[in-house]
Amino acid sequence: QRSGALSTLHAAVAYLQLEDWENLTLETLQRHLIDRLRGPGVTALQAAAKVLEVPGGPCFYVQCKSAGSQEQTLVFRRALAAAVSELMDWIPEIKNPHLTLSAHLKDGWMLLGFVFPKAAEAKTKTAKVKVV
């Protein structure tokens, strides 16, 4: 096994349609994301928190890919962080987050996923996998 080859765990959470988000204000985009994440999105976020076993809920960071310009990316990251914080009562954190929310945007759709910290630090309840 190469050093660091399995240092992070990625898990998909939700695939959401987000048409014309680039034309929305920060507040409107935040409300739209809250509406889109309700239900299955919240259930998946709760499952991630349960795996991490962090008392009071985890702190998180939002990374975003393919969101357009740097300004659009920043607005989207802020809106998503605010939406998740409001829905889950989690704390957005830039340094040393418990997990990273990864948003990939393309053609009016968002794939939201988790990037968990290094396996040695994560304290997850996963079985050991033998890599051949």
Secondary structure, DSSP 8 states (H G I E B T S, - for coil): --TTTTS-EEEEEEEEE-TTGGGS-HHHHHHHHHHHHTTHHHHHHHHHHHHHT-TT--EEEEEEES-SSHHHHHHHHHHHHHHHHHHH--EE-SSS-SEEEEEEEETTEEEEEEEE--HHHH----------
